[in-house]
Amino acid sequence: MDAHSTTEAESLKLKGNTLFGSKDYEGAAKCYSEAMCLQPTEPNYPLNRCFAYLKMKRWTEADQDATVVLRLDGANIKALYRRAIARKEQRDFRGARADLFAFIDAGGDVKVAIEENILIATAEANAVMRAVDTPSCGFRLAPSPGRGMGVFATRPFSRGDLVMIESPLYTAHGSGVEDLATAIDELSEEDFERMMQLYNCQDDDSHSPAFGIHFTNALGIDSDTSVLCLQISRINHSCDPNLSFAWHAESNTARMFALRPIAAGEELFHSYRRLITFTRAERHERLAPFGFVCACRTCALPYLERVVSDKRRMELSMSWKVDQRVPVSQPARHVEANAQLVRLLRTEGLASGSDTFTADSAVVCLHHGDWDSARYWTLETYRTRVEEFGADCYERTIHDFMRKLLCNPRGLPEAGKGKKLVFKTRL
Ligand SMILES: C[S@@+](CC[C@H](N)C(=O)[O-])C[C@H]1O[C@@H](n2cnc3c(N)ncnc32)[C@H](O)[C@@H]1O
């Protein structure tokens, strides 16, 4: 590049910036285009043009310009952020999320990423909600051999994609028969009829059919609250699920996220009663009232492999009870033990639940003033929760403590209170 074209390109950029400042985005984009012709390897010109395109809502061109920048400068945080916005607007929510995580990894402001991630999650929820009962809906209800009706993917999904979203037909507060009767009594005749179409695994004379249907299909939100959703109710159980269920209290919706890649045509499963860490015998005992014997991949393992699987799941189940883990008086061993449990989950093929262990490690590292390790484990936790519960899930992903842990960990009361340590463990 000769000095003349460099100067000319720079003055075009400055002219573009002035036009941008006066909101003439079209004129600004033209100047940046000319500068790009003179200096095609300079990332700032497509970066600026990308911004002008974002202002003009020309999302595809903005996306392309950000991609050009990232080809020249792979960790350009402004390009990652701008492309995330362009992708969100084009409904490439998966791509937008990936850009935001790359933005964080490249040193971008976590607070900014959290807020943008929430906007992406909201846009995705709206898009999935609008798609229900249209050809772009990603699932369909169909018979599932040996399991009655089931729900099947109609297109591929990746981990973290929102597959289903649904407002419940009713919410039952309290676990008594009267609480349930109150909720059902409030249904319109039409909704009651729709509810009565659902499967009833207690189809004997000992209960009112509505109670049997509630038992068969309702999802527990907490120990005292359950909801009934018409479409989600058709999802069958697996001890090796490909979906994670999350309740979004703010919008009163039940959501199902893909836990792993799902191919078009694959059946969708979630784990009833969060049974994944029980042994096969325990799972089958708890599933017996639903009137089926689970024959999922894990339940169908040959005897010796099943024994190993049971052992892993038992260990995980014990470890979720904090007091059973390596005591925090041995912090390095504690963090290593947590990492081992995450590895154990993966070996068992389970794609959920690691956040309990990573969040715990984040707090231990924070306590001992190892900011890099605390950041590493916090981001692991955040990423997992975004994928399994959604970026806008206040209860799991962005509650106050989590936000502080992500944005201002040193401001937390426990930060640096313990003996200064450096933790080597990583996944
Ligand atoms: C919430 S409903 C699921 C949808 C149901 N298959 C239907 O036809 O509407 C629960 C019932 O589905 C059946 N089911 C669920 N998971 C199953 C599985 N893994 N194997 C066999 N049956 C299953 C059982 O009859 C269970 O009581």
The ligand as an SDF file (V2000), in Angstrom:
LIG
                    3D

 27 29  0  0  0  0  0  0  0  0999 V2000
  -46.9270  -36.8080   29.5760 C   0  0  0  0  0  0  0  0  0  0  0  0
  -47.5110  -38.1550   28.6860 S   0  0  0  0  0  0  0  0  0  0  0  0
  -46.5240  -38.1210   27.2630 C   0  0  0  0  0  0  0  0  0  0  0  0
  -47.3200  -38.1560   26.0010 C   0  0  0  0  0  0  0  0  0  0  0  0
  -48.0400  -39.4340   25.7610 C   0  0  0  0  0  0  0  0  0  0  0  0
  -47.1700  -40.3990   25.1300 N   0  0  0  0  0  0  0  0  0  0  0  0
  -49.2800  -39.2220   24.9490 C   0  0  0  0  0  0  0  0  0  0  0  0
  -49.6310  -40.1090   24.1730 O   0  0  0  0  0  0  0  0  0  0  0  0
  -49.9190  -38.1900   25.1080 O   0  0  0  0  0  0  0  0  0  0  0  0
  -46.8700  -39.4410   29.6830 C   0  0  0  0  0  0  0  0  0  0  0  0
  -47.2380  -40.8190   29.2280 C   0  0  0  0  0  0  0  0  0  0  0  0
  -46.5770  -41.1400   28.0220 O   0  0  0  0  0  0  0  0  0  0  0  0
  -46.0970  -42.4670   28.0350 C   0  0  0  0  0  0  0  0  0  0  0  0
  -44.6340  -42.4330   28.0260 N   0  0  0  0  0  0  0  0  0  0  0  0
  -43.8460  -41.3850   28.3040 C   0  0  0  0  0  0  0  0  0  0  0  0
  -42.5590  -41.6920   28.1560 N   0  0  0  0  0  0  0  0  0  0  0  0
  -42.5140  -42.9780   27.8010 C   0  0  0  0  0  0  0  0  0  0  0  0
  -41.4600  -43.8780   27.5210 C   0  0  0  0  0  0  0  0  0  0  0  0
  -40.1910  -43.5020   27.5760 N   0  0  0  0  0  0  0  0  0  0  0  0
  -41.7900  -45.1400   27.1900 N   0  0  0  0  0  0  0  0  0  0  0  0
  -43.0770  -45.5490   27.1260 C   0  0  0  0  0  0  0  0  0  0  0  0
  -44.1220  -44.7290   27.3930 N   0  0  0  0  0  0  0  0  0  0  0  0
  -43.8480  -43.4690   27.7240 C   0  0  0  0  0  0  0  0  0  0  0  0
  -46.6030  -43.0970   29.3180 C   0  0  0  0  0  0  0  0  0  0  0  0
  -47.8080  -43.7120   29.0460 O   0  0  0  0  0  0  0  0  0  0  0  0
  -46.8150  -41.8810   30.2140 C   0  0  0  0  0  0  0  0  0  0  0  0
  -47.7860  -42.1070   31.1960 O   0  0  0  0  0  0  0  0  0  0  0  0
  1  2  1  0
  2  3  1  0
  2 10  1  0
  3  4  1  0
  4  5  1  0
  5  6  1  0
  5  7  1  0
  7  8  2  0
  7  9  1  0
 10 11  1  0
 11 12  1  0
 11 26  1  0
 12 13  1  0
 13 14  1  0
 13 24  1  0
 14 15  1  0
 14 23  1  0
 15 16  2  0
 16 17  1  0
 17 18  1  0
 17 23  2  0
 18 19  1  0
 18 20  2  0
 20 21  1  0
 21 22  2  0
 22 23  1  0
 24 25  1  0
 24 26  1  0
 26 27  1  0
M  CHG  2   2   1   9  -1
M  END
$$$$
